Amino acid sequence: MAIYLLNIEKDASDLEVFLTLSIREIYGKQNKMEYKLAICLITFNQEKYISQALESVLIQKAGFHYQIFIGEDCSTDTTLSICLEYQNKYPDIVKVLHNEKNIGVVANTINTLAYIRKSGAKYIAMLEGDDYWIDPYKLQKQFDFLESNPEYGVIRTGGYNYIQKKNKLIIDNQLNILSGNIFTVAKKYTIIRTCSVCFRENLLDKIDFNGFISKKLSIADFPMFAIFSKYTKFGYLADLCVVYRVLEGSVSHEKIAINELNMTKDLLILKDI
């Protein structure tokens, strides 16, 4: 199984092999380690990308056991069947949470996080089904940071934006703007890449998810991060660990102008939650 790193000096179609690892070998080691971290992976109709997202998690080399909780929101394509194939191959790592009807990205995120909380994970990393990771030590680096820095509740990494329409990959220079006490910035701007985030599970105690539903927020991740920033520091690792795929028409990623307006509205509502 291979994970590819797109060469930022070439078109994204010119792929370089970044790493070839035996997922089965890592899987065998994972089962013998203590469970510490959960990955919240939200997906809907992403059959073209979901395998790459899952494989980028499965090749993570970590000194602890992690589990992937897939919030599958009743896709109309083959996304669910692909996720179930991975669950069948790696039942101790991959958990598919299938919604029998489409409930939307906010409710799907909330339900998946609720399931994760019951699992006993100490930390939670976020990923969406059209993004992926390129550093096999991403989770270990974030785990080590949080273990060593108790005053920080959230840790992010550097990464790339993959512009699908132009088939181009560029370094996301916005990622390093936020660090430390960031609430005054986080409540105004939506520049935190969800796929780069790992946070302490107990921060979810600060979130009133019923408010997200009652206020009819269109997304869950950015409002959640903004609320986190009221209570904890955000860390940043400059390592380029993630790829954020920019697709036209994506509601969950602030990828076109109308989505930016929706997110601004959501963040303004935060003062009442």
ZATORZA-877850 format. One record per residue: x, y, z of N, C-alpha, C in turn; residue in three letters. Coordinates in steps of 0.1 Angstrom, whole numbers, padded with zeros to 4 digits, always signed. Last residue first. Example, Ala and Ser with C-alpha at 12.3 -4.5 7.8 and 13.67 -1.06 7.14 Angstrom:
2
+0128-0022+0071+0137-0011+0071+0129+0000+0079SER+0132-0057+0078+0123-0045+0078+0132-0033+0078ALA
***
This chain:
273
-0240+0310+0222-0239+0296+0226-0231+0295+0239ILE-0238+0336+0213-0251+0333+0220-0251+0318+0225ASP-0216+0339+0199-0216+0347+0212-0229+0343+0220LYS-0219+0324+0176-0212+0318+0188-0214+0326+0201LEU-0229+0338+0155-0239+0332+0164-0232+0326+0177ILE-0205+0343+0141-0212+0354+0148-0223+0349+0158LEU-0200+0318+0130-0191+0323+0141-0198+0335+0148LEU-0221+0317+0111-0220+0307+0122-0212+0312+0133ASP-0214+0338+0094-0227+0338+0101-0226+0329+0113LYS-0190+0327+0084-0190+0340+0092-0203+0341+0100THR-0200+0305+0071-0192+0303+0083-0191+0316+0091MET-0214+0317+0050-0221+0308+0060-0213+0307+0072ASN-0194+0329+0037-0204+0337+0043-0212+0329+0053LEU-0179+0307+0028-0173+0316+0037-0183+0325+0044GLU-0198+0297+0010-0195+0289+0022-0188+0298+0032ASN-0196+0315-0011-0208+0314-0003-0207+0306+0010ILE-0169+0310-0021-0173+0322-0014-0186+0321-0006ALA-0157+0277-0012-0162+0287-0022-0167+0299-0014ILE-0149+0263+0010-0141+0262-0002-0146+0271-0013LYS-0155+0255+0037-0154+0269+0033-0146+0271+0020GLU-0161+0227+0040-0147+0232+0040-0145+0247+0038HIS-0187+0217+0037-0180+0215+0050-0166+0222+0051SER-0196+0221+0012-0203+0228+0023-0194+0228+0035VAL-0181+0225-0019-0180+0217-0006-0186+0226+0005SER-0180+0237-0044-0193+0233-0039-0193+0225-0026GLY-0149+0225-0056-0160+0234-0058-0173+0228-0051GLU-0123+0217-0032-0133+0213-0042-0144+0223-0044LEU-0093+0213-0021-0102+0223-0024-0111+0219-0035VAL-0080+0193+0004-0085+0193-0010-0095+0203-0012ARG-0052+0194+0022-0066+0199+0023-0070+0201+0008TYR-0029+0173+0036-0034+0179+0024-0049+0181+0025VAL-0004+0174+0062-0018+0172+0057-0019+0178+0043VAL+0021+0181+0072+0016+0167+0075+0003+0164+0068CYS+0049+0197+0075+0038+0196+0065+0032+0182+0065LEU+0056+0212+0106+0058+0201+0097+0046+0200+0088ASP+0051+0231+0125+0053+0236+0111+0055+0224+0101ALA+0026+0230+0148+0038+0223+0144+0040+0226+0129LEU+0011+0248+0174+0013+0247+0159+0026+0240+0157TYR-0016+0250+0198-0002+0248+0194-0002+0246+0179GLY-0038+0270+0216-0036+0263+0204-0021+0262+0201PHE-0050+0270+0250-0041+0275+0240-0041+0265+0228LYS-0085+0273+0260-0072+0266+0260-0063+0273+0249THR-0110+0286+0260-0106+0278+0272-0092+0273+0272TYR-0116+0297+0236-0119+0305+0248-0113+0299+0260LYS-0110+0278+0218-0100+0288+0219-0104+0298+0231SER-0133+0262+0217-0121+0257+0223-0112+0268+0227PHE-0148+0279+0200-0152+0278+0214-0140+0272+0222ILE-0135+0275+0176-0136+0289+0182-0139+0288+0197ALA-0139+0248+0172-0126+0253+0174-0126+0267+0181PHE-0167+0249+0168-0162+0241+0178-0148+0246+0182MET-0169+0265+0144-0175+0270+0157-0169+0262+0169PRO-0155+0246+0127-0150+0259+0130-0156+0265+0143PHE-0172+0222+0128-0158+0222+0132-0153+0236+0135ASP-0198+0223+0119-0196+0221+0133-0182+0224+0137ALA-0221+0243+0098-0209+0234+0100-0207+0233+0115ILE-0244+0257+0099-0242+0249+0087-0229+0240+0088SER-0266+0258+0127-0253+0261+0122-0251+0252+0109LEU-0290+0262+0141-0290+0258+0127-0277+0261+0121LYS-0294+0266+0167-0290+0278+0160-0289+0275+0145LYS-0299+0240+0175-0310+0249+0176-0307+0262+0168SER-0274+0228+0170-0286+0223+0163-0297+0234+0163ILE-0257+0241+0187-0254+0240+0173-0266+0237+0165PHE-0270+0236+0211-0270+0249+0206-0266+0250+0191GLY-0263+0210+0215-0277+0213+0213-0279+0227+0207ASN-0236+0212+0221-0240+0208+0208-0255+0210+0205PHE-0218+0231+0238-0233+0228+0239-0237+0224+0225ASP-0186+0223+0250-0195+0225+0238-0209+0221+0241ILE-0169+0216+0270-0172+0230+0269-0182+0233+0258LYS-0164+0189+0267-0173+0193+0278-0177+0208+0277ASP-0145+0188+0248-0159+0187+0243-0169+0190+0255LEU-0121+0187+0262-0126+0200+0257-0140+0199+0252LEU-0115+0160+0265-0123+0167+0276-0127+0181+0272ASN-0098+0153+0244-0113+0149+0244-0121+0157+0254GLU-0077+0176+0229-0080+0168+0241-0095+0165+0241ARG-0070+0173+0193-0074+0180+0206-0077+0171+0217PHE-0058+0182+0162-0059+0171+0172-0061+0178+0185CYS-0060+0192+0128-0063+0194+0142-0064+0181+0150VAL-0059+0191+0101-0046+0193+0108-0048+0192+0123SER-0084+0191+0090-0076+0178+0088-0063+0179+0096CYS-0093+0217+0093-0098+0206+0102-0089+0194+0101THR-0074+0245+0094-0077+0234+0086-0081+0222+0095ARG-0085+0277+0102-0080+0264+0108-0084+0253+0099ILE-0097+0299+0093-0085+0295+0086-0079+0283+0092ILE-0118+0319+0096-0121+0304+0095-0109+0298+0087THR-0122+0346+0120-0116+0340+0108-0117+0325+0108TYR-0133+0353+0144-0135+0361+0133-0131+0355+0120LYS-0127+0337+0165-0141+0340+0164-0144+0349+0151LYS-0099+0336+0163-0107+0324+0159-0121+0328+0157ALA-0090+0360+0174-0088+0358+0160-0098+0347+0155VAL-0096+0358+0200-0100+0371+0193-0099+0369+0178THR-0085+0333+0207-0099+0335+0206-0103+0347+0198PHE-0059+0324+0210-0063+0328+0197-0078+0332+0196ILE-0030+0319+0226-0044+0323+0229-0050+0330+0217ASN-0011+0298+0204-0013+0304+0217-0027+0307+0221GLY-0018+0306+0170-0011+0298+0180-0012+0306+0193SER-0023+0311+0136-0029+0310+0149-0021+0301+0158LEU-0008+0310+0112-0011+0323+0118-0016+0321+0133ILE-0001+0288+0098+0007+0291+0110+0004+0304+0116ASN-0019+0285+0077-0020+0276+0088-0012+0280+0100LEU-0015+0301+0055-0023+0306+0065-0023+0297+0078GLN+0000+0288+0036+0007+0297+0044-0002+0303+0056ASN+0000+0258+0023-0010+0266+0030-0003+0275+0040ASP+0016+0252-0007+0017+0252+0008+0007+0262+0013ILE-0002+0236-0033+0005+0247-0028+0006+0247-0013ILE-0009+0219-0063-0007+0217-0048+0002+0229-0044LEU-0034+0216-0088-0022+0222-0083-0021+0220-0068LYS-0056+0214-0105-0047+0203-0104-0033+0208-0098ASN-0076+0232-0106-0063+0235-0113-0053+0224-0113LYS-0095+0219-0091-0099+0224-0104-0086+0227-0113LYS-0081+0213-0067-0086+0203-0076-0088+0208-0090GLN-0055+0223-0050-0066+0230-0058-0070+0220-0069ILE-0046+0214-0019-0047+0208-0033-0058+0215-0040TYR-0026+0230+0004-0039+0230-0003-0038+0224-0016ASN-0006+0214+0030-0008+0219+0016-0023+0221+0013TYR+0007+0222+0063+0001+0213+0052+0000+0220+0039GLY+0013+0220+0099+0014+0226+0085+0008+0217+0075GLY-0010+0212+0126+0003+0211+0118+0002+0219+0105THR-0021+0218+0160-0023+0217+0145-0010+0215+0138ARG-0036+0210+0190-0024+0211+0183-0027+0209+0168ILE-0051+0221+0220-0053+0218+0206-0039+0219+0199VAL-0045+0227+0246-0056+0217+0244-0057+0213+0229GLY-0018+0234+0267-0023+0234+0253-0034+0223+0252TYR-0008+0228+0291-0015+0241+0290-0021+0243+0276GLU+0007+0205+0289-0007+0204+0294-0015+0217+0293PRO+0028+0193+0269+0023+0207+0271+0009+0207+0276ASN+0033+0166+0265+0043+0174+0271+0039+0189+0274SER+0010+0156+0253+0015+0150+0265+0025+0159+0273GLU+0009+0172+0230-0001+0174+0240+0003+0167+0254LEU+0032+0163+0217+0031+0177+0220+0021+0178+0232PHE+0027+0135+0213+0038+0139+0221+0037+0154+0226ASP+0004+0138+0195+0003+0131+0208+0014+0136+0218PHE+0017+0149+0173+0007+0157+0180+0004+0151+0194GLN+0035+0129+0166+0040+0142+0169+0030+0150+0177LYS+0017+0108+0161+0027+0106+0172+0032+0120+0176GLN+0003+0117+0139-0004+0115+0152+0006+0114+0163LEU+0024+0119+0119+0016+0131+0123+0009+0128+0137LYS+0040+0101+0108+0042+0104+0122+0034+0115+0127TYR+0036+0100+0081+0032+0088+0089+0034+0090+0104PRO+0022+0126+0064+0033+0123+0073+0029+0111+0082ASP+0000+0131+0050+0011+0126+0042+0023+0123+0051ILE-0036+0127+0050-0024+0130+0057-0012+0124+0049TRP-0065+0142+0033-0056+0131+0037-0043+0136+0044TYR-0099+0148+0024-0086+0152+0027-0078+0140+0031ASP-0124+0138+0021-0118+0142+0008-0104+0148+0011ASP-0134+0132+0046-0132+0121+0037-0126+0125+0024GLY-0116+0148+0073-0128+0147+0064-0124+0138+0052GLU-0106+0145+0106-0103+0143+0092-0116+0143+0085LEU-0091+0151+0138-0102+0153+0129-0097+0151+0114MET-0084+0133+0168-0079+0140+0156-0090+0140+0146ALA-0085+0134+0203-0093+0132+0190-0086+0140+0179ILE-0074+0117+0233-0073+0127+0222-0081+0124+0210TYR-0084+0096+0248-0078+0108+0255-0077+0120+0245LYS-0112+0075+0244-0101+0081+0238-0097+0094+0246ALA-0135+0061+0252-0124+0063+0262-0112+0069+0256GLY-0158+0058+0238-0147+0048+0236-0136+0049+0245SER-0175+0078+0242-0178+0066+0249-0167+0056+0248LYS-0166+0096+0224-0164+0099+0238-0167+0087+0246ARG-0174+0086+0199-0159+0085+0203-0158+0087+0218ILE-0201+0092+0200-0197+0078+0200-0182+0077+0204TYR-0198+0120+0198-0205+0114+0210-0201+0099+0211ALA-0187+0123+0173-0179+0127+0184-0185+0121+0197LEU-0209+0114+0157-0196+0107+0157-0187+0110+0169THR-0228+0134+0163-0231+0120+0167-0218+0111+0167ASN-0215+0157+0153-0219+0156+0167-0221+0141+0171ILE-0213+0150+0126-0201+0153+0134-0204+0151+0149THR-0240+0148+0119-0231+0137+0117-0219+0138+0126ASN-0250+0174+0124-0255+0163+0132-0246+0150+0131ALA-0234+0187+0104-0234+0191+0118-0238+0179+0127VAL-0240+0175+0079-0226+0174+0084-0226+0178+0099VAL-0270+0153+0077-0262+0166+0075-0249+0166+0083GLY-0283+0130+0076-0287+0139+0087-0279+0152+0086ILE-0297+0105+0057-0288+0116+0057-0292+0127+0067ASN-0303+0074+0074-0308+0085+0065-0298+0097+0067LYS-0287+0058+0088-0297+0052+0079-0304+0062+0070GLU-0253+0062+0091-0266+0068+0093-0276+0062+0083ASN-0228+0042+0104-0236+0045+0093-0250+0050+0096HIS-0198+0041+0114-0210+0045+0120-0219+0050+0109LEU-0172+0018+0115-0181+0025+0106-0194+0028+0113VAL-0141+0017+0126-0154+0016+0131-0163+0024+0122LYS-0109+0002+0125-0119+0010+0117-0133+0007+0122VAL-0095-0014+0144-0091+0000+0141-0103+0008+0135ILE-0103-0040+0144-0099-0034+0157-0096-0019+0156ASP-0109-0046+0117-0120-0044+0127-0116-0038+0140PRO-0098-0044+0090-0091-0039+0102-0102-0036+0112TYR-0114-0055+0070-0100-0058+0070-0093-0055+0083LYS-0139-0044+0076-0138-0059+0076-0123-0063+0076ASN-0134-0017+0073-0137-0022+0086-0136-0037+0087GLN-0129-0016+0046-0118-0014+0055-0121-0019+0069TYR-0155-0022+0037-0144-0031+0033-0132-0029+0042GLU-0169-0001+0047-0171-0014+0053-0160-0024+0049LEU-0160+0019+0029-0157+0020+0044-0159+0007+0050CYS-0171+0010+0005-0156+0011+0007-0153+0012+0021ILE-0198+0012+0011-0192-0001+0008-0177-0001+0009SER-0200+0040+0014-0203+0031+0025-0197+0018+0023LEU-0194+0050-0012-0186+0054+0000-0188+0044+0011THR-0207+0048-0036-0201+0035-0030-0193+0038-0018THR-0235+0070-0032-0225+0064-0041-0219+0052-0033ASP-0250+0082-0013-0257+0076-0024-0248+0069-0034THR-0245+0079+0023-0240+0082+0009-0249+0075-0002SER-0251+0083+0051-0260+0077+0041-0257+0081+0027CYS-0226+0093+0063-0239+0100+0063-0248+0096+0052ASP-0205+0080+0085-0209+0078+0071-0224+0082+0070GLU-0180+0086+0104-0194+0090+0104-0198+0091+0089GLY-0157+0064+0116-0162+0070+0103-0177+0073+0104ILE-0131+0063+0137-0146+0063+0137-0151+0071+0125PHE-0103+0045+0142-0109+0055+0132-0124+0053+0133ILE-0080+0044+0169-0092+0039+0162-0098+0050+0153GLN-0048+0035+0181-0058+0045+0177-0069+0038+0170TYR-0023+0028+0206-0034+0023+0197-0044+0034+0194HIS+0010+0040+0204-0002+0038+0211-0013+0033+0201PHE+0031+0050+0189+0034+0041+0201+0022+0039+0210GLY+0027+0049+0154+0025+0055+0167+0027+0045+0178ALA+0024+0056+0122+0033+0049+0131+0033+0056+0144LYS-0002+0054+0099+0004+0061+0110+0012+0052+0119GLN-0015+0041+0079+0000+0040+0079+0006+0048+0090ILE-0042+0048+0083-0037+0034+0086-0022+0032+0086LEU-0044+0074+0073-0045+0071+0087-0039+0058+0091VAL-0042+0070+0046-0033+0079+0052-0033+0079+0067SER-0063+0052+0041-0049+0047+0041-0039+0057+0047GLU-0084+0071+0043-0083+0060+0053-0069+0054+0053LEU-0080+0088+0021-0081+0093+0035-0078+0082+0045ALA-0081+0070+0000-0068+0077+0003-0068+0083+0017GLN-0108+0062+0002-0097+0052+0004-0084+0059+0007SER-0122+0086-0004-0122+0080+0010-0111+0070+0012ILE-0123+0096-0030-0113+0101-0021-0111+0093-0008TYR-0145+0088-0044-0132+0090-0051-0120+0092-0042LYS-0166+0087-0027-0160+0074-0031-0147+0076-0038GLU-0181+0104-0010-0167+0107-0013-0160+0095-0018GLN-0207+0108+0003-0205+0108-0012-0191+0112-0016ASN-0194+0118+0032-0206+0117+0025-0203+0118+0010PHE-0178+0117+0064-0178+0115+0050-0192+0114+0045THR-0154+0122+0090-0167+0125+0085-0167+0124+0070ILE-0136+0108+0115-0136+0110+0100-0150+0111+0095LEU-0118+0111+0142-0132+0114+0138-0132+0118+0123CYS-0097+0089+0157-0099+0098+0146-0113+0099+0142ILE-0085+0088+0191-0095+0084+0181-0095+0094+0169ALA-0061+0074+0213-0065+0084+0203-0075+0079+0194LEU-0053+0053+0230-0052+0066+0234-0059+0077+0226LYS-0049+0020+0240-0058+0029+0232-0057+0043+0238TYR-0018+0004+0240-0028+0010+0248-0036+0020+0239GLU-0011-0023+0217-0008-0011+0224-0020-0005+0231MET-0016-0044+0200-0009-0047+0213-0007-0035+0221LYS-0026-0035+0177-0035-0043+0185-0029-0045+0199ASN-0005-0024+0163-0015-0015+0169-0023-0023+0180GLN+0009-0045+0151+0015-0039+0163+0005-0030+0170LYS-0009-0051+0130-0006-0061+0140+0000-0055+0153GLY-0009-0027+0116-0021-0032+0122-0018-0042+0133TYR+0017-0027+0105+0014-0017+0115+0001-0021+0123ILE+0013-0049+0088+0024-0050+0098+0021-0040+0109GLU-0007-0039+0071-0009-0051+0079+0001-0053+0090ARG+0005-0019+0058-0005-0016+0067-0008-0028+0076ILE+0037-0015+0050+0028-0026+0052+0017-0022+0062SER+0045+0014+0031+0045+0006+0043+0035-0005+0043LEU+0061+0037+0014+0055+0024+0011+0056+0016+0024THR+0060+0072+0007+0063+0061+0016+0055+0049+0012LEU+0059+0088-0016+0064+0093-0003+0068+0082+0006PHE+0064+0089-0049+0061+0080-0039+0067+0085-0026VAL+0050+0117-0065+0062+0110-0060+0058+0101-0049GLU+0031+0126-0094+0032+0121-0081+0045+0115-0077LEU+0020+0148-0113+0033+0142-0112+0036+0138-0097ASP-0003+0161-0108-0004+0148-0115+0009+0141-0115SER+0002+0186-0098-0002+0175-0089-0002+0161-0095ALA+0031+0198-0114+0017+0197-0113+0014+0185-0104ASP+0058+0207-0091+0053+0202-0103+0038+0202-0103LYS+0066+0214-0066+0073+0221-0077+0068+0216-0090GLU+0053+0198-0048+0048+0212-0050+0055+0219-0061ILE+0043+0166-0054+0054+0175-0055+0050+0189-0058ASN+0024+0148-0031+0024+0156-0043+0036+0165-0043LEU+0030+0117-0019+0032+0131-0016+0033+0138-0029LEU+0011+0088-0013+0018+0097-0022+0019+0111-0017TYR+0014+0056+0000+0008+0069+0002+0017+0078-0006ILE+0006+0022-0008+0015+0034-0010+0007+0047-0007ALA+0009-0012+0000+0000+0000+0000+0009+0012+0000MET
***
